[in-house]
Amino acid sequence: MNLRIIAHVLGWVINIEAVCMLLPLICAICYNEPVKWVFVLCILICLLIGIPLTKTGKKNRSMFAKEGFVIVALSWIVLSIFGALPFVLSGSIPNFIDALFETASGFTTTGASILTDVEILPKSILFWRSFTHWIGGMGVIVFLVAILPLSGGNNFHMIKAESPGHSVSKLVPRVRTTAKILYGIYLLMTLIEMLLLLLGGLDIFEASTLAFGTAGTGGFAIKNSGLADYSSYIQVVITIFMILFGIDFTFYYLILMKKVKSAFKLEEVWVYFGIILASISLIFFNVREMFPSAPDALKHTAFQVGSIITTTGYGTTDFDLWPQFSKTIIVLLMFCGACAGSTGGGMKVSRIMILFKSIVKEIKILTHPKSEIKVRFNSRVLEHETLRGINVYFVAYMFIFVAVLLIISLDNYDFTTNFTAVTATLSNIGPGLSRVGPTCNFSFFSPLSKVVLTLAMIIGRLEIFPILVLFSRNTWKK
């Protein structure tokens, strides 16, 4: 284990976080908020720790898969710890465990909150809270690889460990160029959405915070009513962009490279849109009488389906009041999630597709034992290692789900609350049902449950294995 390169990269992660805090600092200065000195102090703390760490690892920068997983896991833990400082030092969230929960929820783009009244917070704190979504959406390691020549081709181990999905491939031969392309698309889409929100009458503060939450598929709102009080135009724009950010970014790269046919051959994208359309149709016919008009029902249904499947978590209505049929679909969408290679969470549409194809394969083999049947995805035969990895992921997901559910059940809340709280955090969604519904929050959980749910958010964002590798005894053996 090369501890020096781990410390070196962690130092850069902390430094980048310090630079990111400059934006909320500017926001505090613009609104003349006293909290600006808190951000100055936090920036200094980050730099005083981060800069010395970057001096390590200069002689030996070798990195293998093991170091890559450990770096990514520790990076997200460190990000959350240092990112919680503005909340604690400003007094916005004086309890560190609560602040850590809120910050981890931001960086992992979960959007679950312990705050009961967000509108009393300084605008700069709300800006930082939403900006954590944007930082975590594409991933800080991807950004780090894009701007720093860390370890040659070996830094692909870090991108692979951080990026969501069953497999990660380079868009171009150079890993650093791949990272730049991803962040370029991400930034461009964010700016386009921000511009459209500004055209809808929002000020720069509202447009940027809502765009950050949409781009990162995070869902932190800056109003206690969520997005219910915004105009239909704003809600429609956000609906569209939530769905767009839930698409594999490879699709956009292929479009930019004028490989339109290849882009539209991506199976996952078509299934993703199919699930969305089917869910909207079923829920619409189930809830249409609960709204003043059919267009209003369709608007809210489309918004909530887009919000849940992309794991954004924004809300325009309380779907906890919907009929059981619609709520069941919502919970299923929570598990499903968006496309691999997007900023969305959940198990990913591609994994569910491949699991289904594997079941079909097994049925065919049972009826035709001597036949050789391959599982194909995007017109390519999947290797056995890929199938094994997806099966292991699913089993690990369920084991962790049950473990977290058992621990938080010690608080003795109802099953719906506990079940959907775990789903909402492990799948990085935000709201659940019952006491953690779209109009509620997670503040009532015990400190132990909050710590466990915080860990669940990080596990879900990193898709389990980086955290398991971090806590594995074999990882640290010489």
C-alpha positions in Angstrom: 0.0 0.0 0.0 1.5 3.3 -1.1 0.4 5.6 1.7 2.3 8.5 0.3 0.3 8.7 -2.9 -2.9 8.4 -0.8 -1.9 11.3 1.4 -0.8 13.3 -1.7 -4.2 12.9 -3.5 -6.1 13.6 -0.3 -4.2 16.8 0.1 -5.3 17.9 -3.3 -8.9 16.9 -2.6 -8.8 19.2 0.5 -7.2 22.0 -1.5 -9.9 21.7 -4.2 -12.5 21.9 -1.4 -10.9 25.1 -0.2 -11.1 26.6 -3.7 -14.7 25.6 -4.0 -15.5 27.5 -0.8 -14.5 30.7 -2.6 -17.9 30.7 -4.3 -20.0 30.8 -1.2 -17.5 33.3 0.2 -18.2 35.6 -2.7 -21.9 35.0 -2.2 -21.5 36.0 1.5 -19.7 39.1 0.5 -22.3 40.1 -2.1 -25.1 39.8 0.5 -22.9 41.3 3.2 -23.3 38.4 5.5 -21.2 38.1 8.7 -20.7 34.4 7.9 -18.1 35.4 5.3 -15.5 35.2 8.0 -16.5 31.6 8.6 -15.7 30.7 5.0 -12.4 32.5 5.2 -11.5 30.4 8.3 -12.6 27.2 6.7 -10.6 27.9 3.6 -7.5 28.5 5.8 -8.0 25.3 7.7 -8.3 23.3 4.5 -5.2 24.9 3.0 -3.1 24.4 6.2 -3.9 20.7 6.1 -4.1 20.2 2.4 -0.9 21.9 1.2 1.5 19.9 3.5 -0.2 16.6 2.4 0.4 17.4 -1.3 4.2 17.5 -0.6 4.1 13.8 0.1 4.3 11.2 -2.6 6.6 13.1 -4.9 9.1 10.2 -5.2 6.8 7.3 -5.6 3.5 7.9 -7.4 2.7 4.3 -8.3 -0.9 3.5 -7.9 -2.8 0.3 -8.4 -6.5 -0.7 -8.0 -6.1 -1.1 -4.2 -4.8 2.5 -3.8 -7.5 3.8 -6.2 -10.3 2.4 -4.2 -8.9 3.6 -0.8 -8.2 7.1 -2.2 -11.8 7.4 -3.5 -13.4 6.1 -0.3 -11.2 8.4 2.0 -11.7 11.4 -0.3 -15.5 11.3 0.1 -15.2 10.9 3.9 -12.7 13.7 4.1 -14.8 15.9 1.8 -17.8 15.5 4.1 -15.8 16.2 7.3 -14.2 19.4 6.1 -17.4 20.4 4.2 -19.3 20.3 7.4 -17.2 23.0 9.0 -19.1 26.0 7.6 -22.3 24.6 9.0 -20.8 24.0 12.5 -18.7 27.2 12.8 -21.5 29.4 11.5 -24.0 27.9 14.0 -26.3 26.9 11.2 -26.0 23.3 12.3 -24.1 23.4 15.6 -24.3 19.6 16.1 -21.4 18.0 14.2 -23.2 14.7 13.5 -26.1 16.6 12.0 -23.7 18.8 10.0 -21.9 15.7 8.7 -25.2 14.1 7.7 -26.2 17.3 5.8 -22.8 17.6 4.1 -22.5 14.0 3.1 -26.1 14.2 1.8 -25.0 17.1 -0.3 -21.8 15.6 -1.7 -23.4 12.2 -2.4 -26.2 14.1 -4.1 -28.8 12.4 -1.8 -30.7 15.5 -0.7 -31.9 14.0 2.6 -31.9 16.8 5.3 -32.1 17.2 9.0 -33.1 20.9 8.7 -36.6 21.9 9.6 -36.4 25.5 8.3 -34.0 26.2 5.5 -35.2 29.7 4.8 -33.6 31.1 8.1 -30.1 30.1 6.9 -27.8 32.7 5.4 -27.8 32.6 1.6 -24.1 31.8 1.4 -24.7 28.7 3.6 -27.6 27.6 1.3 -25.3 28.3 -1.7 -22.6 26.0 -0.2 -25.2 23.4 0.7 -26.5 23.3 -2.9 -23.0 23.6 -4.4 -22.0 20.4 -2.7 -24.4 18.7 -5.0 -22.7 20.0 -8.1 -19.2 19.0 -6.8 -20.4 15.5 -5.9 -22.5 15.0 -9.1 -19.6 14.3 -11.5 -17.1 13.5 -8.7 -14.2 15.4 -7.2 -11.7 12.7 -8.3 -12.8 13.0 -11.9 -12.2 16.8 -11.6 -8.8 16.1 -9.9 -7.8 13.8 -12.8 -8.9 16.4 -15.3 -6.6 19.2 -13.9 -3.7 17.3 -12.5 -1.3 14.7 -14.1 -1.4 12.5 -11.0 -0.2 9.0 -11.9 -0.2 8.5 -15.6 -2.7 5.8 -16.8 -3.0 4.4 -13.3 -5.3 7.2 -12.3 -8.0 5.3 -14.2 -8.4 3.2 -11.1 -9.7 6.2 -9.3 -12.2 7.2 -12.0 -13.4 3.6 -12.2 -13.9 3.5 -8.4 -15.8 6.8 -8.3 -17.9 6.7 -11.4 -21.4 5.2 -11.1 -22.3 2.1 -13.2 -21.4 -1.5 -13.8 -18.5 -0.6 -16.0 -16.5 2.5 -16.9 -14.6 2.9 -20.1 -12.4 5.7 -21.5 -14.1 7.9 -24.0 -10.7 8.6 -25.5 -7.3 6.9 -24.9 -6.1 9.5 -22.4 -7.8 9.3 -19.0 -7.2 12.9 -18.3 -8.8 13.9 -21.6 -11.8 11.7 -20.7 -12.2 13.5 -17.4 -12.1 16.9 -19.2 -14.7 15.8 -21.7 -17.1 14.6 -18.9 -16.7 17.8 -16.9 -17.0 20.0 -20.0 -20.4 18.4 -20.9 -21.5 18.6 -17.2 -20.6 22.3 -17.0 -22.2 23.2 -20.3 -25.5 21.5 -19.4 -25.5 23.2 -16.0 -25.0 26.7 -17.6 -27.7 26.1 -20.2 -30.2 25.1 -17.4 -29.1 28.1 -15.4 -29.7 30.4 -18.3 -33.2 29.0 -18.9 -34.0 29.5 -15.2 -32.9 33.1 -15.4 -35.1 33.6 -18.4 -38.0 32.3 -16.2 -37.6 35.2 -13.8 -35.3 33.7 -11.1 -32.4 35.7 -9.7 -28.9 34.4 -10.0 -28.9 32.9 -6.5 -32.1 30.9 -7.1 -31.1 29.9 -10.6 -27.6 28.7 -9.6 -28.7 26.7 -6.5 -31.6 25.0 -8.4 -29.3 24.2 -11.3 -26.6 22.8 -8.9 -29.3 20.5 -7.4 -30.6 19.4 -10.8 -27.2 18.8 -12.4 -25.9 16.8 -9.5 -29.3 15.1 -9.2 -29.2 16.1 -5.5 -32.4 18.0 -4.6 -31.6 20.4 -1.8 -34.2 23.1 -2.0 -33.8 26.7 -0.7 -37.5 27.0 0.3 -39.4 25.1 2.9 -42.1 24.4 0.3 -39.5 22.7 -2.0 -40.3 23.6 -5.6 -44.1 23.9 -5.1 -44.1 27.7 -5.2 -42.2 28.1 -8.5 -44.0 28.7 -11.8 -44.9 25.9 -14.2 -42.2 27.1 -16.6 -39.5 26.6 -13.9 -40.9 23.2 -12.9 -41.0 22.0 -16.5 -37.4 23.2 -17.2 -36.2 21.3 -14.1 -38.2 18.2 -15.0 -36.5 18.1 -18.4 -33.0 18.7 -17.1 -33.4 16.1 -14.2 -34.2 13.5 -16.9 -31.3 14.7 -19.1 -28.8 14.5 -16.3 -30.0 10.9 -15.7 -28.7 9.8 -19.1 -25.3 8.2 -19.5 -22.9 11.0 -20.5 -21.4 8.7 -23.2 -24.6 9.5 -25.1 -23.8 13.2 -25.1 -20.2 12.5 -26.1 -21.3 10.4 -29.0 -23.7 13.2 -30.1 -20.9 15.8 -29.9 -18.6 13.5 -32.0 -21.5 13.3 -34.6 -21.9 9.6 -33.9 -25.6 9.9 -33.6 -26.4 6.3 -34.7 -24.0 4.9 -32.1 -25.6 7.2 -29.5 -29.1 6.0 -30.2 -28.0 2.3 -30.1 -27.4 2.5 -26.4 -30.0 0.1 -25.0 -30.0 1.6 -21.5 -31.1 5.1 -22.7 -34.2 3.6 -24.5 -35.2 1.5 -21.5 -34.6 4.5 -19.2 -37.1 6.6 -21.3 -39.5 3.6 -21.5 -39.6 3.3 -17.7 -40.2 7.0 -17.3 -43.1 7.1 -19.8 -44.7 3.9 -18.4 -44.4 5.3 -14.8 -45.8 8.7 -15.7 -48.8 7.0 -17.6 -49.6 4.6 -14.7 -49.3 7.2 -12.0 -51.2 9.9 -14.0 -54.3 7.7 -14.4 -54.1 6.8 -10.7 -53.8 10.4 -9.3 -55.5 12.6 -11.9 -58.6 13.2 -9.7 -56.4 14.5 -6.9 -55.4 17.6 -9.0 -57.6 20.5 -10.3 -57.0 19.6 -14.0 -55.4 16.9 -16.1 -52.5 19.1 -17.3 -51.7 19.9 -13.7 -51.8 16.2 -12.7 -49.5 15.4 -15.7 -47.1 18.2 -14.8 -46.7 17.0 -11.2 -46.6 13.3 -12.1 -43.9 13.9 -14.7 -41.9 16.0 -12.2 -42.0 13.5 -9.4 -41.2 10.5 -11.7 -38.2 12.4 -13.1 -37.2 13.5 -9.7 -37.3 10.0 -8.2 -35.8 7.9 -11.0 -32.9 10.3 -11.4 -32.6 10.3 -7.5 -32.8 14.1 -7.5 -35.4 14.3 -4.8 -37.0 17.7 -5.6 -40.7 17.9 -4.9 -43.6 20.0 -6.1 -46.3 17.9 -4.3 -46.5 15.5 -1.4 -46.5 12.1 -3.1 -46.8 10.5 0.3 -50.5 11.3 0.0 -50.9 9.5 -3.3 -52.7 6.1 -3.6 -50.7 3.0 -2.6 -50.4 1.9 -6.3 -48.6 5.2 -7.2 -46.4 5.1 -4.0 -45.4 1.5 -4.9 -44.2 2.7 -8.3 -42.3 5.5 -6.6 -40.5 3.1 -4.3 -39.6 0.8 -7.2 -38.2 3.8 -9.1 -36.1 4.6 -6.0 -34.4 1.2 -6.3 -34.1 1.5 -10.1 -32.3 4.8 -10.4 -30.9 6.4 -13.5 -28.4 5.3 -16.2 -24.9 4.2 -15.5 -22.4 7.0 -16.3 -24.9 9.7 -15.2 -25.0 11.8 -12.1 -28.0 9.8 -10.8 -28.0 7.2 -8.1 -29.9 3.9 -7.5 -29.0 0.5 -8.8 -28.9 1.8 -12.4 -31.1 0.8 -15.3 -28.3 -1.1 -17.0 -27.7 -3.4 -14.0 -31.4 -4.2 -13.8 -31.5 -4.9 -17.6 -28.5 -7.2 -17.3 -29.9 -9.0 -14.3 -33.1 -9.6 -16.2 -31.2 -10.8 -19.3 -29.3 -13.2 -17.0 -32.5 -14.7 -15.7 -33.8 -15.2 -19.3 -30.4 -16.8 -20.1 -30.8 -19.3 -17.2 -34.3 -20.2 -18.2 -33.2 -20.9 -21.8 -30.3 -23.0 -20.5 -32.6 -25.0 -18.3 -34.7 -25.9 -21.4 -31.8 -26.3 -23.8 -28.8 -27.5 -21.6 -26.4 -28.0 -24.4 -26.9 -24.6 -26.0 -24.4 -21.7 -25.7 -26.3 -18.6 -24.8 -24.5 -15.3 -24.3 -25.8 -12.2 -22.6 -25.6 -9.2 -24.9 -25.7 -5.5 -24.0 -25.4 -2.7 -26.5 -24.8 -5.3 -29.2 -21.8 -6.7 -27.3 -21.3 -10.0 -25.5 -20.8 -9.4 -21.8 -17.8 -11.1 -20.2 -18.4 -13.5 -17.3 -16.5 -11.2 -15.0 -19.0 -8.4 -15.7 -22.0 -10.6 -15.0 -20.3 -11.9 -11.8 -19.6 -8.3 -10.7 -23.3 -7.3 -11.2 -24.5 -10.3 -9.3 -22.1 -9.7 -6.4 -23.1 -6.0 -6.3 -26.8 -6.9 -6.0 -26.1 -9.4 -3.2 -23.9 -6.8 -1.4 -26.5 -4.1 -1.8 -29.2 -6.3 -0.2 -26.9 -7.3 2.7 -26.0 -3.7 3.4 -29.7 -2.6 3.0 -30.8 -5.2 5.6 -27.9 -4.3 8.0 -28.7 -0.6 7.9 -32.4 -1.3 8.3 -31.9 -3.4 11.4 -29.7 -0.8 13.0 -32.0 2.1 12.5 -35.0 0.0 13.6 -33.5 0.3 17.1 -35.1 3.8 17.1 -38.5 2.0 17.0 -40.1 4.0 14.2 -42.6 2.4 11.8 -41.5 0.1 9.1 -42.4 2.3 6.1 -40.3 5.1 7.6 -37.3 2.9 8.2 -37.5 1.0 4.9 -37.8 4.1 2.8 -35.2 6.0 4.8 -32.7 3.3 4.0 -33.8 3.2 0.3 -33.6 7.0 0.1 -30.0 7.1 1.5 -28.5 4.0 0.0 -29.9 4.9 -3.4 -29.0 8.6 -2.9 -32.6 9.9 -3.4 -33.4 12.1 -0.4 -37.1 11.8 0.5 -38.9 8.6 1.4 -42.4 8.0 2.8 -44.2 8.4 6.1 -41.9 10.3 8.6 -39.2 10.9 5.9 -41.7 11.9 3.2 -41.2 14.9 0.9 -42.5 17.4 3.4 -40.5 15.9 6.3 -36.9 15.4 7.3 -34.4 13.1 9.0 -33.9 15.2 12.2 -35.8 12.8 14.5 -33.3 9.9 14.1 -30.9 9.1 16.9 -27.2 10.0 16.5 -26.3 6.4 15.8 -28.9 6.1 13.0 -27.7 9.4 11.5 -24.1 8.1 11.4 -25.2 4.8 9.9 -27.4 6.6 7.3 -24.5 9.0 6.5 -22.3 6.0 5.8 -25.1 4.5 3.7 -25.2 7.6 1.6 -21.4 7.4 0.9 -21.6 3.6 0.3 -24.5 4.2 -2.2 -22.7 7.0 -4.1 -19.5 5.0 -4.4 -21.5 1.9 -5.2 -20.4 -0.2 -2.2 -17.0 -1.7 -3.1 -14.6 1.3 -2.4 -15.9 1.5 1.2 -15.8 -2.3 1.6 -12.2 -2.3 0.3 -11.3 0.5 2.7 -12.5 -1.5 5.7 -11.1 -4.8 4.5 -8.2 -6.3 6.5 -6.6 -7.6 3.3 -6.3 -4.0 2.0 -3.8 -3.0 4.7 -1.7 -6.2 4.7 1.9 -5.7 3.6 
